[in-house]
Structures are given as structure tokens and as C-alpha cells.
Amino acid sequence: MMSKFISVAETRFQNTETALKNQQASIQGLENQIGQLAKMISERTLESLPSNTKPNLKEHVKVVTLRSEKAKTRPCETQVVNS
């Protein structure tokens, strides 16, 4: 009876130890991936445009509503910037 209990406990211990090793390997892989992502993001921000851009005032639209409920819009110039 006691020997059966010990063998079951040893089996559970080995299974737990194996699961722990697998989790440690997974965590290590995730740490590597996070490090690679952080490196990519830090390199990418150096290549991008600054975040404090000036607003384009030409994009604002002026609307006049007449008594007859018809709306007149002022034609605006549109400018397309290719990136």
C-alpha cells in the first residue's frame, strides 16, 4: 500500500517537473520574442516622421445654410501627398 503511494507520488513529481521545464522553455521563447519586438520598434521610430506635425488648415470646410435648407459648400483645394 505504501509502496504504491510512493510510486504514484514519484510519477506525479516527474510529470510536474516536466511541465515546469516546458513552461520555462516557453517563457524563455516569449522573452526572446519580446526582445526582438522591442528592438524592431526602437529602430522603426527612428525612421518615422515626428509626431508633432502641423495641422493642414486647408482641410477645414466652410458651409453656408440658406433659408431653403439647401447647403452651399465653398470649393476647397485638395492636395494629395504620396508617401
CYANA upper distance limits for C-alpha pairs under 8 A (distance plus 0.5 A):
  1 MET  CA      5 PHE  CA      6.97
  2 MET  CA      6 ILE  CA      6.77
  3 SER  CA      7 SER  CA      6.70
  4 LYS  CA      8 VAL  CA      6.69
  5 PHE  CA      9 ALA  CA      6.61
  6 ILE  CA     10 GLU  CA      6.61
  7 SER  CA     11 THR  CA      6.68
  8 VAL  CA     12 ARG  CA      6.72
  9 ALA  CA     13 PHE  CA      6.59
 10 GLU  CA     14 GLN  CA      6.67
 11 THR  CA     15 ASN  CA      6.70
 12 ARG  CA     16 THR  CA      6.56
 13 PHE  CA     17 GLU  CA      6.56
 14 GLN  CA     18 THR  CA      6.64
 15 ASN  CA     19 ALA  CA      6.69
 16 THR  CA     20 LEU  CA      6.63
 17 GLU  CA     21 LYS  CA      6.79
 18 THR  CA     22 ASN  CA      6.79
 19 ALA  CA     23 GLN  CA      6.70
 20 LEU  CA     24 GLN  CA      6.67
 21 LYS  CA     25 ALA  CA      6.75
 22 ASN  CA     26 SER  CA      6.73
 23 GLN  CA     27 ILE  CA      6.58
 24 GLN  CA     28 GLN  CA      6.65
 25 ALA  CA     29 GLY  CA      6.77
 26 SER  CA     30 LEU  CA      6.75
 27 ILE  CA     31 GLU  CA      6.65
 28 GLN  CA     32 ASN  CA      6.80
 29 GLY  CA     33 GLN  CA      6.81
 30 LEU  CA     34 ILE  CA      6.60
 31 GLU  CA     35 GLY  CA      6.65
 32 ASN  CA     36 GLN  CA      6.77
 33 GLN  CA     37 LEU  CA      6.69
 34 ILE  CA     38 ALA  CA      6.59
 35 GLY  CA     39 LYS  CA      6.72
 36 GLN  CA     40 MET  CA      6.71
 37 LEU  CA     41 ILE  CA      6.63
 38 ALA  CA     42 SER  CA      6.64
 39 LYS  CA     43 GLU  CA      6.72
 40 MET  CA     44 ARG  CA      6.51
 41 ILE  CA     45 THR  CA      6.70
 42 SER  CA     46 LEU  CA      7.36
 43 GLU  CA     47 GLU  CA      7.52
 44 ARG  CA     48 SER  CA      7.00
 58 LYS  CA     76 CYS  CA      7.67
 58 LYS  CA     77 GLU  CA      7.62
 58 LYS  CA     78 THR  CA      8.27
 59 GLU  CA     76 CYS  CA      8.19
 59 GLU  CA     78 THR  CA      8.11
 61 VAL  CA     73 THR  CA      7.89
 61 VAL  CA     74 ARG  CA      7.64
 61 VAL  CA     76 CYS  CA      7.80
 62 LYS  CA     73 THR  CA      6.71
 62 LYS  CA     74 ARG  CA      6.49
 63 VAL  CA     71 ALA  CA      7.20
 63 VAL  CA     72 LYS  CA      6.45
 63 VAL  CA     73 THR  CA      5.34
 63 VAL  CA     74 ARG  CA      7.21
 64 VAL  CA     71 ALA  CA      6.30
 64 VAL  CA     72 LYS  CA      5.81
 64 VAL  CA     73 THR  CA      6.98
 65 THR  CA     69 GLU  CA      6.55
 65 THR  CA     70 LYS  CA      6.47
 65 THR  CA     71 ALA  CA      5.04
 65 THR  CA     72 LYS  CA      6.85
 66 LEU  CA     70 LYS  CA      6.06
 66 LEU  CA     71 ALA  CA      6.76
 66 LEU  CA     72 LYS  CA      8.17
